[in-house]
Amino acid sequence: MNSTSLNPDRPRAYRVGDFCRLYGVGRTSVYKMLKQGKLPSVTIGGRRVIPADAAESLLTGGRK
């Protein structure tokens, strides 16, 4: 079971702007990480979103 399934109030994915505000990084940096494959994303309804688990993994260096 992953960490997002334990807390139903926590978003399962973040839009790029929300991710930037929450994690304190700029849009350019986020898109650079996405392009380099350092930050996974999915497209849903034409919007790119970053799964919450991927965001946490980025902060922890891949450790859970």
CHARMM internal coordinates of N, CA and C (Angstrom, degrees):
IC EDIT
DIST 1 N 1 CA 1.4428
DIST 1 CA 1 C 1.5244
ANGL 1 N 1 CA 1 C 108.53
DIST 1 C 2 N 1.3370
ANGL 1 CA 1 C 2 N 117.50
DIHE 1 N 1 CA 1 C 2 N 133.47
DIST 2 N 2 CA 1.4565
ANGL 1 C 2 N 2 CA 119.09
DIHE 1 CA 1 C 2 N 2 CA -179.59
DIST 2 CA 2 C 1.5219
ANGL 2 N 2 CA 2 C 110.96
DIHE 1 C 2 N 2 CA 2 C -90.58
DIST 2 C 3 N 1.3175
ANGL 2 CA 2 C 3 N 116.48
DIHE 2 N 2 CA 2 C 3 N 171.01
DIST 3 N 3 CA 1.4626
ANGL 2 C 3 N 3 CA 121.61
DIHE 2 CA 2 C 3 N 3 CA -173.51
DIST 3 CA 3 C 1.5224
ANGL 3 N 3 CA 3 C 112.92
DIHE 2 C 3 N 3 CA 3 C -67.06
DIST 3 C 4 N 1.3362
ANGL 3 CA 3 C 4 N 118.45
DIHE 3 N 3 CA 3 C 4 N -28.82
DIST 4 N 4 CA 1.4577
ANGL 3 C 4 N 4 CA 119.49
DIHE 3 CA 3 C 4 N 4 CA -178.46
DIST 4 CA 4 C 1.5131
ANGL 4 N 4 CA 4 C 111.98
DIHE 3 C 4 N 4 CA 4 C -73.08
DIST 4 C 5 N 1.3155
ANGL 4 CA 4 C 5 N 118.46
DIHE 4 N 4 CA 4 C 5 N -27.32
DIST 5 N 5 CA 1.4584
ANGL 4 C 5 N 5 CA 119.95
DIHE 4 CA 4 C 5 N 5 CA -179.91
DIST 5 CA 5 C 1.5216
ANGL 5 N 5 CA 5 C 111.07
DIHE 4 C 5 N 5 CA 5 C -75.24
DIST 5 C 6 N 1.3261
ANGL 5 CA 5 C 6 N 117.96
DIHE 5 N 5 CA 5 C 6 N -15.70
DIST 6 N 6 CA 1.4566
ANGL 5 C 6 N 6 CA 121.62
DIHE 5 CA 5 C 6 N 6 CA 179.55
DIST 6 CA 6 C 1.5225
ANGL 6 N 6 CA 6 C 112.18
DIHE 5 C 6 N 6 CA 6 C -80.79
DIST 6 C 7 N 1.3076
ANGL 6 CA 6 C 7 N 118.18
DIHE 6 N 6 CA 6 C 7 N -24.30
DIST 7 N 7 CA 1.4576
ANGL 6 C 7 N 7 CA 122.24
DIHE 6 CA 6 C 7 N 7 CA -176.95
DIST 7 CA 7 C 1.5238
ANGL 7 N 7 CA 7 C 109.49
DIHE 6 C 7 N 7 CA 7 C -126.85
DIST 7 C 8 N 1.3368
ANGL 7 CA 7 C 8 N 117.62
DIHE 7 N 7 CA 7 C 8 N 99.14
DIST 8 N 8 CA 1.4671
ANGL 7 C 8 N 8 CA 119.89
DIHE 7 CA 7 C 8 N 8 CA -177.41
DIST 8 CA 8 C 1.5274
ANGL 8 N 8 CA 8 C 113.19
DIHE 7 C 8 N 8 CA 8 C -68.04
DIST 8 C 9 N 1.3366
ANGL 8 CA 8 C 9 N 119.02
DIHE 8 N 8 CA 8 C 9 N -15.23
DIST 9 N 9 CA 1.4631
ANGL 8 C 9 N 9 CA 121.55
DIHE 8 CA 8 C 9 N 9 CA 179.32
DIST 9 CA 9 C 1.5235
ANGL 9 N 9 CA 9 C 112.56
DIHE 8 C 9 N 9 CA 9 C -81.67
DIST 9 C 10 N 1.3053
ANGL 9 CA 9 C 10 N 116.97
DIHE 9 N 9 CA 9 C 10 N -17.19
DIST 10 N 10 CA 1.4613
ANGL 9 C 10 N 10 CA 121.73
DIHE 9 CA 9 C 10 N 10 CA -179.19
DIST 10 CA 10 C 1.5268
ANGL 10 N 10 CA 10 C 110.01
DIHE 9 C 10 N 10 CA 10 C -83.47
DIST 10 C 11 N 1.3459
ANGL 10 CA 10 C 11 N 117.57
DIHE 10 N 10 CA 10 C 11 N 133.99
DIST 11 N 11 CA 1.4656
ANGL 10 C 11 N 11 CA 119.51
DIHE 10 CA 10 C 11 N 11 CA 178.10
DIST 11 CA 11 C 1.5238
ANGL 11 N 11 CA 11 C 111.17
DIHE 10 C 11 N 11 CA 11 C -60.57
DIST 11 C 12 N 1.3126
ANGL 11 CA 11 C 12 N 116.45
DIHE 11 N 11 CA 11 C 12 N 145.55
DIST 12 N 12 CA 1.4698
ANGL 11 C 12 N 12 CA 120.75
DIHE 11 CA 11 C 12 N 12 CA 177.36
DIST 12 CA 12 C 1.5129
ANGL 12 N 12 CA 12 C 111.33
DIHE 11 C 12 N 12 CA 12 C -86.59
DIST 12 C 13 N 1.3435
ANGL 12 CA 12 C 13 N 117.01
DIHE 12 N 12 CA 12 C 13 N -17.78
DIST 13 N 13 CA 1.4636
ANGL 12 C 13 N 13 CA 122.11
DIHE 12 CA 12 C 13 N 13 CA 178.96
DIST 13 CA 13 C 1.5244
ANGL 13 N 13 CA 13 C 108.60
DIHE 12 C 13 N 13 CA 13 C -154.56
DIST 13 C 14 N 1.3254
ANGL 13 CA 13 C 14 N 115.52
DIHE 13 N 13 CA 13 C 14 N 155.60
DIST 14 N 14 CA 1.4599
ANGL 13 C 14 N 14 CA 121.94
DIHE 13 CA 13 C 14 N 14 CA -179.13
DIST 14 CA 14 C 1.5194
ANGL 14 N 14 CA 14 C 110.27
DIHE 13 C 14 N 14 CA 14 C -121.69
DIST 14 C 15 N 1.3303
ANGL 14 CA 14 C 15 N 116.73
DIHE 14 N 14 CA 14 C 15 N 138.41
DIST 15 N 15 CA 1.4557
ANGL 14 C 15 N 15 CA 119.91
DIHE 14 CA 14 C 15 N 15 CA 168.88
DIST 15 CA 15 C 1.5246
ANGL 15 N 15 CA 15 C 106.34
DIHE 14 C 15 N 15 CA 15 C -69.61
DIST 15 C 16 N 1.3148
ANGL 15 CA 15 C 16 N 116.81
DIHE 15 N 15 CA 15 C 16 N 158.40
DIST 16 N 16 CA 1.4637
ANGL 15 C 16 N 16 CA 121.11
DIHE 15 CA 15 C 16 N 16 CA -174.67
DIST 16 CA 16 C 1.5347
ANGL 16 N 16 CA 16 C 111.15
DIHE 15 C 16 N 16 CA 16 C -56.41
DIST 16 C 17 N 1.3247
ANGL 16 CA 16 C 17 N 118.13
DIHE 16 N 16 CA 16 C 17 N -45.35
DIST 17 N 17 CA 1.4661
ANGL 16 C 17 N 17 CA 121.23
DIHE 16 CA 16 C 17 N 17 CA -179.90
DIST 17 CA 17 C 1.5176
ANGL 17 N 17 CA 17 C 112.29
DIHE 16 C 17 N 17 CA 17 C -62.31
DIST 17 C 18 N 1.3256
ANGL 17 CA 17 C 18 N 116.31
DIHE 17 N 17 CA 17 C 18 N -41.29
DIST 18 N 18 CA 1.4660
ANGL 17 C 18 N 18 CA 120.55
DIHE 17 CA 17 C 18 N 18 CA 178.46
DIST 18 CA 18 C 1.5241
ANGL 18 N 18 CA 18 C 110.66
DIHE 17 C 18 N 18 CA 18 C -65.88
DIST 18 C 19 N 1.3301
ANGL 18 CA 18 C 19 N 116.06
DIHE 18 N 18 CA 18 C 19 N -41.54
DIST 19 N 19 CA 1.4604
ANGL 18 C 19 N 19 CA 121.07
DIHE 18 CA 18 C 19 N 19 CA 177.66
DIST 19 CA 19 C 1.5338
ANGL 19 N 19 CA 19 C 110.22
DIHE 18 C 19 N 19 CA 19 C -59.61
DIST 19 C 20 N 1.3353
ANGL 19 CA 19 C 20 N 116.48
DIHE 19 N 19 CA 19 C 20 N -44.59
DIST 20 N 20 CA 1.4684
ANGL 19 C 20 N 20 CA 120.89
DIHE 19 CA 19 C 20 N 20 CA -179.66
DIST 20 CA 20 C 1.5219
ANGL 20 N 20 CA 20 C 111.11
DIHE 19 C 20 N 20 CA 20 C -59.67
DIST 20 C 21 N 1.3264
ANGL 20 CA 20 C 21 N 117.10
DIHE 20 N 20 CA 20 C 21 N -46.59
DIST 21 N 21 CA 1.4644
ANGL 20 C 21 N 21 CA 120.26
DIHE 20 CA 20 C 21 N 21 CA -179.81
DIST 21 CA 21 C 1.5224
ANGL 21 N 21 CA 21 C 111.79
DIHE 20 C 21 N 21 CA 21 C -65.63
DIST 21 C 22 N 1.3137
ANGL 21 CA 21 C 22 N 116.39
DIHE 21 N 21 CA 21 C 22 N -44.85
DIST 22 N 22 CA 1.4584
ANGL 21 C 22 N 22 CA 121.05
DIHE 21 CA 21 C 22 N 22 CA -176.21
DIST 22 CA 22 C 1.5276
ANGL 22 N 22 CA 22 C 112.76
DIHE 21 C 22 N 22 CA 22 C -66.70
DIST 22 C 23 N 1.3362
ANGL 22 CA 22 C 23 N 116.48
DIHE 22 N 22 CA 22 C 23 N -41.37
DIST 23 N 23 CA 1.4540
ANGL 22 C 23 N 23 CA 120.78
DIHE 22 CA 22 C 23 N 23 CA -175.68
DIST 23 CA 23 C 1.5314
ANGL 23 N 23 CA 23 C 113.98
DIHE 22 C 23 N 23 CA 23 C -99.90
DIST 23 C 24 N 1.3377
ANGL 23 CA 23 C 24 N 116.81
DIHE 23 N 23 CA 23 C 24 N -0.48
DIST 24 N 24 CA 1.4578
ANGL 23 C 24 N 24 CA 120.84
DIHE 23 CA 23 C 24 N 24 CA 174.58
DIST 24 CA 24 C 1.5173
ANGL 24 N 24 CA 24 C 115.07
DIHE 23 C 24 N 24 CA 24 C 67.81
DIST 24 C 25 N 1.3232
ANGL 24 CA 24 C 25 N 116.25
DIHE 24 N 24 CA 24 C 25 N 38.27
DIST 25 N 25 CA 1.4635
ANGL 24 C 25 N 25 CA 120.80
DIHE 24 CA 24 C 25 N 25 CA 177.49
DIST 25 CA 25 C 1.5252
ANGL 25 N 25 CA 25 C 109.54
DIHE 24 C 25 N 25 CA 25 C -123.77
DIST 25 C 26 N 1.3076
ANGL 25 CA 25 C 26 N 116.56
DIHE 25 N 25 CA 25 C 26 N 156.49
DIST 26 N 26 CA 1.4567
ANGL 25 C 26 N 26 CA 121.46
DIHE 25 CA 25 C 26 N 26 CA -179.05
DIST 26 CA 26 C 1.5240
ANGL 26 N 26 CA 26 C 112.31
DIHE 25 C 26 N 26 CA 26 C -83.14
DIST 26 C 27 N 1.3244
ANGL 26 CA 26 C 27 N 115.22
DIHE 26 N 26 CA 26 C 27 N 157.29
DIST 27 N 27 CA 1.4661
ANGL 26 C 27 N 27 CA 121.69
DIHE 26 CA 26 C 27 N 27 CA 180.00
DIST 27 CA 27 C 1.5310
ANGL 27 N 27 CA 27 C 111.60
DIHE 26 C 27 N 27 CA 27 C -58.02
DIST 27 C 28 N 1.3287
ANGL 27 CA 27 C 28 N 115.79
DIHE 27 N 27 CA 27 C 28 N -42.48
DIST 28 N 28 CA 1.4619
ANGL 27 C 28 N 28 CA 119.57
DIHE 27 CA 27 C 28 N 28 CA -178.74
DIST 28 CA 28 C 1.5274
ANGL 28 N 28 CA 28 C 110.24
DIHE 27 C 28 N 28 CA 28 C -60.67
DIST 28 C 29 N 1.3158
ANGL 28 CA 28 C 29 N 116.57
DIHE 28 N 28 CA 28 C 29 N -43.22
DIST 29 N 29 CA 1.4695
ANGL 28 C 29 N 29 CA 120.39
DIHE 28 CA 28 C 29 N 29 CA 178.76
DIST 29 CA 29 C 1.5199
ANGL 29 N 29 CA 29 C 111.16
DIHE 28 C 29 N 29 CA 29 C -63.46
DIST 29 C 30 N 1.3229
ANGL 29 CA 29 C 30 N 116.88
DIHE 29 N 29 CA 29 C 30 N -41.26
DIST 30 N 30 CA 1.4636
ANGL 29 C 30 N 30 CA 120.33
DIHE 29 CA 29 C 30 N 30 CA -179.70
DIST 30 CA 30 C 1.5168
ANGL 30 N 30 CA 30 C 110.32
DIHE 29 C 30 N 30 CA 30 C -64.18
DIST 30 C 31 N 1.3295
ANGL 30 CA 30 C 31 N 117.36
DIHE 30 N 30 CA 30 C 31 N -47.85
DIST 31 N 31 CA 1.4640
ANGL 30 C 31 N 31 CA 119.29
DIHE 30 CA 30 C 31 N 31 CA 179.99
DIST 31 CA 31 C 1.5249
ANGL 31 N 31 CA 31 C 111.68
DIHE 30 C 31 N 31 CA 31 C -64.50
DIST 31 C 32 N 1.3227
ANGL 31 CA 31 C 32 N 117.40
DIHE 31 N 31 CA 31 C 32 N -31.77
DIST 32 N 32 CA 1.4644
ANGL 31 C 32 N 32 CA 120.59
DIHE 31 CA 31 C 32 N 32 CA 176.07
DIST 32 CA 32 C 1.5360
ANGL 32 N 32 CA 32 C 110.19
DIHE 31 C 32 N 32 CA 32 C -65.88
DIST 32 C 33 N 1.3498
ANGL 32 CA 32 C 33 N 116.83
DIHE 32 N 32 CA 32 C 33 N -44.33
DIST 33 N 33 CA 1.4688
ANGL 32 C 33 N 33 CA 120.25
DIHE 32 CA 32 C 33 N 33 CA 177.84
DIST 33 CA 33 C 1.5270
ANGL 33 N 33 CA 33 C 111.17
DIHE 32 C 33 N 33 CA 33 C -64.16
DIST 33 C 34 N 1.3357
ANGL 33 CA 33 C 34 N 116.74
DIHE 33 N 33 CA 33 C 34 N -37.67
DIST 34 N 34 CA 1.4671
ANGL 33 C 34 N 34 CA 120.36
DIHE 33 CA 33 C 34 N 34 CA 177.85
DIST 34 CA 34 C 1.5329
ANGL 34 N 34 CA 34 C 110.31
DIHE 33 C 34 N 34 CA 34 C -63.66
DIST 34 C 35 N 1.3229
ANGL 34 CA 34 C 35 N 115.95
DIHE 34 N 34 CA 34 C 35 N -45.47
DIST 35 N 35 CA 1.4684
ANGL 34 C 35 N 35 CA 120.75
DIHE 34 CA 34 C 35 N 35 CA -179.25
DIST 35 CA 35 C 1.5287
ANGL 35 N 35 CA 35 C 111.89
DIHE 34 C 35 N 35 CA 35 C -63.88
DIST 35 C 36 N 1.3401
ANGL 35 CA 35 C 36 N 116.41
DIHE 35 N 35 CA 35 C 36 N -37.32
DIST 36 N 36 CA 1.4613
ANGL 35 C 36 N 36 CA 121.42
DIHE 35 CA 35 C 36 N 36 CA -179.32
DIST 36 CA 36 C 1.5266
ANGL 36 N 36 CA 36 C 112.25
DIHE 35 C 36 N 36 CA 36 C -78.80
DIST 36 C 37 N 1.3213
ANGL 36 CA 36 C 37 N 117.32
DIHE 36 N 36 CA 36 C 37 N -8.77
DIST 37 N 37 CA 1.4579
ANGL 36 C 37 N 37 CA 120.77
DIHE 36 CA 36 C 37 N 37 CA -179.38
DIST 37 CA 37 C 1.5216
ANGL 37 N 37 CA 37 C 113.30
DIHE 36 C 37 N 37 CA 37 C 81.94
DIST 37 C 38 N 1.3201
ANGL 37 CA 37 C 38 N 117.69
DIHE 37 N 37 CA 37 C 38 N 11.08
DIST 38 N 38 CA 1.4615
ANGL 37 C 38 N 38 CA 121.08
DIHE 37 CA 37 C 38 N 38 CA 179.54
DIST 38 CA 38 C 1.5232
ANGL 38 N 38 CA 38 C 112.18
DIHE 37 C 38 N 38 CA 38 C -79.57
DIST 38 C 39 N 1.3277
ANGL 38 CA 38 C 39 N 115.98
DIHE 38 N 38 CA 38 C 39 N -20.03
DIST 39 N 39 CA 1.4579
ANGL 38 C 39 N 39 CA 122.07
DIHE 38 CA 38 C 39 N 39 CA -178.79
DIST 39 CA 39 C 1.5263
ANGL 39 N 39 CA 39 C 108.20
DIHE 38 C 39 N 39 CA 39 C -132.61
DIST 39 C 40 N 1.3205
ANGL 39 CA 39 C 40 N 118.31
DIHE 39 N 39 CA 39 C 40 N 110.77
DIST 40 N 40 CA 1.4522
ANGL 39 C 40 N 40 CA 120.72
DIHE 39 CA 39 C 40 N 40 CA -179.27
DIST 40 CA 40 C 1.5333
ANGL 40 N 40 CA 40 C 111.90
DIHE 39 C 40 N 40 CA 40 C -71.48
DIST 40 C 41 N 1.3137
ANGL 40 CA 40 C 41 N 115.36
DIHE 40 N 40 CA 40 C 41 N 153.91
DIST 41 N 41 CA 1.4535
ANGL 40 C 41 N 41 CA 120.82
DIHE 40 CA 40 C 41 N 41 CA 175.76
DIST 41 CA 41 C 1.5169
ANGL 41 N 41 CA 41 C 109.10
DIHE 40 C 41 N 41 CA 41 C -149.60
DIST 41 C 42 N 1.3124
ANGL 41 CA 41 C 42 N 114.87
DIHE 41 N 41 CA 41 C 42 N 165.62
DIST 42 N 42 CA 1.4626
ANGL 41 C 42 N 42 CA 121.68
DIHE 41 CA 41 C 42 N 42 CA 173.76
DIST 42 CA 42 C 1.5227
ANGL 42 N 42 CA 42 C 107.66
DIHE 41 C 42 N 42 CA 42 C -133.18
DIST 42 C 43 N 1.3157
ANGL 42 CA 42 C 43 N 115.84
DIHE 42 N 42 CA 42 C 43 N 155.47
DIST 43 N 43 CA 1.4538
ANGL 42 C 43 N 43 CA 120.37
DIHE 42 CA 42 C 43 N 43 CA 176.84
DIST 43 CA 43 C 1.5156
ANGL 43 N 43 CA 43 C 108.24
DIHE 42 C 43 N 43 CA 43 C -106.65
DIST 43 C 44 N 1.3169
ANGL 43 CA 43 C 44 N 115.01
DIHE 43 N 43 CA 43 C 44 N 124.99
DIST 44 N 44 CA 1.4581
ANGL 43 C 44 N 44 CA 121.48
DIHE 43 CA 43 C 44 N 44 CA 179.36
DIST 44 CA 44 C 1.5281
ANGL 44 N 44 CA 44 C 107.26
DIHE 43 C 44 N 44 CA 44 C -128.41
DIST 44 C 45 N 1.3051
ANGL 44 CA 44 C 45 N 116.63
DIHE 44 N 44 CA 44 C 45 N 120.32
DIST 45 N 45 CA 1.4616
ANGL 44 C 45 N 45 CA 120.42
DIHE 44 CA 44 C 45 N 45 CA 179.23
DIST 45 CA 45 C 1.5141
ANGL 45 N 45 CA 45 C 113.30
DIHE 44 C 45 N 45 CA 45 C 57.79
DIST 45 C 46 N 1.3211
ANGL 45 CA 45 C 46 N 117.65
DIHE 45 N 45 CA 45 C 46 N 34.93
DIST 46 N 46 CA 1.4547
ANGL 45 C 46 N 46 CA 121.73
DIHE 45 CA 45 C 46 N 46 CA 179.14
DIST 46 CA 46 C 1.5195
ANGL 46 N 46 CA 46 C 114.55
DIHE 45 C 46 N 46 CA 46 C 82.50
DIST 46 C 47 N 1.3262
ANGL 46 CA 46 C 47 N 117.19
DIHE 46 N 46 CA 46 C 47 N -0.53
DIST 47 N 47 CA 1.4659
ANGL 46 C 47 N 47 CA 120.77
DIHE 46 CA 46 C 47 N 47 CA 178.44
DIST 47 CA 47 C 1.5122
ANGL 47 N 47 CA 47 C 110.32
DIHE 46 C 47 N 47 CA 47 C -110.28
DIST 47 C 48 N 1.3105
ANGL 47 CA 47 C 48 N 115.04
DIHE 47 N 47 CA 47 C 48 N 138.80
DIST 48 N 48 CA 1.4568
ANGL 47 C 48 N 48 CA 119.96
DIHE 47 CA 47 C 48 N 48 CA 176.17
DIST 48 CA 48 C 1.5173
ANGL 48 N 48 CA 48 C 108.08
DIHE 47 C 48 N 48 CA 48 C -86.59
DIST 48 C 49 N 1.3134
ANGL 48 CA 48 C 49 N 116.18
DIHE 48 N 48 CA 48 C 49 N 129.08
DIST 49 N 49 CA 1.4606
ANGL 48 C 49 N 49 CA 120.79
DIHE 48 CA 48 C 49 N 49 CA 177.34
DIST 49 CA 49 C 1.5204
ANGL 49 N 49 CA 49 C 109.15
DIHE 48 C 49 N 49 CA 49 C -127.59
DIST 49 C 50 N 1.3230
ANGL 49 CA 49 C 50 N 114.52
DIHE 49 N 49 CA 49 C 50 N 152.51
DIST 50 N 50 CA 1.4538
ANGL 49 C 50 N 50 CA 122.24
DIHE 49 CA 49 C 50 N 50 CA -179.31
DIST 50 CA 50 C 1.5238
ANGL 50 N 50 CA 50 C 107.39
DIHE 49 C 50 N 50 CA 50 C -108.83
DIST 50 C 51 N 1.3317
ANGL 50 CA 50 C 51 N 117.41
DIHE 50 N 50 CA 50 C 51 N 117.63
DIST 51 N 51 CA 1.4676
ANGL 50 C 51 N 51 CA 119.16
DIHE 50 CA 50 C 51 N 51 CA 178.66
DIST 51 CA 51 C 1.5281
ANGL 51 N 51 CA 51 C 111.17
DIHE 50 C 51 N 51 CA 51 C -58.60
DIST 51 C 52 N 1.3219
ANGL 51 CA 51 C 52 N 116.74
DIHE 51 N 51 CA 51 C 52 N 140.70
DIST 52 N 52 CA 1.4640
ANGL 51 C 52 N 52 CA 121.75
DIHE 51 CA 51 C 52 N 52 CA -178.35
DIST 52 CA 52 C 1.5230
ANGL 52 N 52 CA 52 C 111.23
DIHE 51 C 52 N 52 CA 52 C -58.30
DIST 52 C 53 N 1.3222
ANGL 52 CA 52 C 53 N 117.55
DIHE 52 N 52 CA 52 C 53 N -38.32
DIST 53 N 53 CA 1.4666
ANGL 52 C 53 N 53 CA 120.12
DIHE 52 CA 52 C 53 N 53 CA 179.31
DIST 53 CA 53 C 1.5291
ANGL 53 N 53 CA 53 C 111.27
DIHE 52 C 53 N 53 CA 53 C -63.46
DIST 53 C 54 N 1.3358
ANGL 53 CA 53 C 54 N 116.78
DIHE 53 N 53 CA 53 C 54 N -36.00
DIST 54 N 54 CA 1.4677
ANGL 53 C 54 N 54 CA 120.26
DIHE 53 CA 53 C 54 N 54 CA 178.48
DIST 54 CA 54 C 1.5219
ANGL 54 N 54 CA 54 C 110.54
DIHE 53 C 54 N 54 CA 54 C -67.85
DIST 54 C 55 N 1.3359
ANGL 54 CA 54 C 55 N 116.44
DIHE 54 N 54 CA 54 C 55 N -38.12
DIST 55 N 55 CA 1.4542
ANGL 54 C 55 N 55 CA 120.71
DIHE 54 CA 54 C 55 N 55 CA 178.73
DIST 55 CA 55 C 1.5299
ANGL 55 N 55 CA 55 C 110.10
DIHE 54 C 55 N 55 CA 55 C -64.19
DIST 55 C 56 N 1.3094
ANGL 55 CA 55 C 56 N 117.28
DIHE 55 N 55 CA 55 C 56 N -46.06
DIST 56 N 56 CA 1.4646
ANGL 55 C 56 N 56 CA 121.24
DIHE 55 CA 55 C 56 N 56 CA 179.55
DIST 56 CA 56 C 1.5282
ANGL 56 N 56 CA 56 C 111.00
DIHE 55 C 56 N 56 CA 56 C -64.98
DIST 56 C 57 N 1.3172
ANGL 56 CA 56 C 57 N 116.14
DIHE 56 N 56 CA 56 C 57 N -38.75
DIST 57 N 57 CA 1.4516
ANGL 56 C 57 N 57 CA 120.56
DIHE 56 CA 56 C 57 N 57 CA 179.25
DIST 57 CA 57 C 1.5300
ANGL 57 N 57 CA 57 C 111.03
DIHE 56 C 57 N 57 CA 57 C -63.01
DIST 57 C 58 N 1.3136
ANGL 57 CA 57 C 58 N 115.85
DIHE 57 N 57 CA 57 C 58 N -36.85
DIST 58 N 58 CA 1.4705
ANGL 57 C 58 N 58 CA 120.35
DIHE 57 CA 57 C 58 N 58 CA 177.55
DIST 58 CA 58 C 1.5227
ANGL 58 N 58 CA 58 C 110.01
DIHE 57 C 58 N 58 CA 58 C -61.27
DIST 58 C 59 N 1.3213
ANGL 58 CA 58 C 59 N 116.69
DIHE 58 N 58 CA 58 C 59 N -42.33
DIST 59 N 59 CA 1.4625
ANGL 58 C 59 N 59 CA 120.77
DIHE 58 CA 58 C 59 N 59 CA -178.46
DIST 59 CA 59 C 1.5279
ANGL 59 N 59 CA 59 C 112.35
DIHE 58 C 59 N 59 CA 59 C -69.66
DIST 59 C 60 N 1.3032
ANGL 59 CA 59 C 60 N 116.22
DIHE 59 N 59 CA 59 C 60 N -34.70
DIST 60 N 60 CA 1.4672
ANGL 59 C 60 N 60 CA 119.72
DIHE 59 CA 59 C 60 N 60 CA -176.23
DIST 60 CA 60 C 1.5245
ANGL 60 N 60 CA 60 C 112.60
DIHE 59 C 60 N 60 CA 60 C -93.01
DIST 60 C 61 N 1.3121
ANGL 60 CA 60 C 61 N 116.76
DIHE 60 N 60 CA 60 C 61 N 2.75
DIST 61 N 61 CA 1.4513
ANGL 60 C 61 N 61 CA 120.63
DIHE 60 CA 60 C 61 N 61 CA -179.81
DIST 61 CA 61 C 1.5198
ANGL 61 N 61 CA 61 C 113.02
DIHE 60 C 61 N 61 CA 61 C 69.92
DIST 61 C 62 N 1.3325
ANGL 61 CA 61 C 62 N 116.49
DIHE 61 N 61 CA 61 C 62 N 28.10
DIST 62 N 62 CA 1.4718
ANGL 61 C 62 N 62 CA 120.96
DIHE 61 CA 61 C 62 N 62 CA 178.36
DIST 62 CA 62 C 1.5094
ANGL 62 N 62 CA 62 C 114.01
DIHE 61 C 62 N 62 CA 62 C 92.55
DIST 62 C 63 N 1.3394
ANGL 62 CA 62 C 63 N 117.13
DIHE 62 N 62 CA 62 C 63 N -6.04
DIST 63 N 63 CA 1.4678
ANGL 62 C 63 N 63 CA 120.00
DIHE 62 CA 62 C 63 N 63 CA 178.43
DIST 63 CA 63 C 1.5233
ANGL 63 N 63 CA 63 C 109.44
DIHE 62 C 63 N 63 CA 63 C -88.06
DIST 63 C 64 N 1.3150
ANGL 63 CA 63 C 64 N 116.82
DIHE 63 N 63 CA 63 C 64 N 147.34
DIST 64 N 64 CA 1.4732
ANGL 63 C 64 N 64 CA 120.43
DIHE 63 CA 63 C 64 N 64 CA 176.50
DIST 64 CA 64 C 1.4844
ANGL 64 N 64 CA 64 C 110.92
DIHE 63 C 64 N 64 CA 64 C -109.73
END
COOR INIT
IC SEED 1 N 1 CA 1 C
IC BUILD
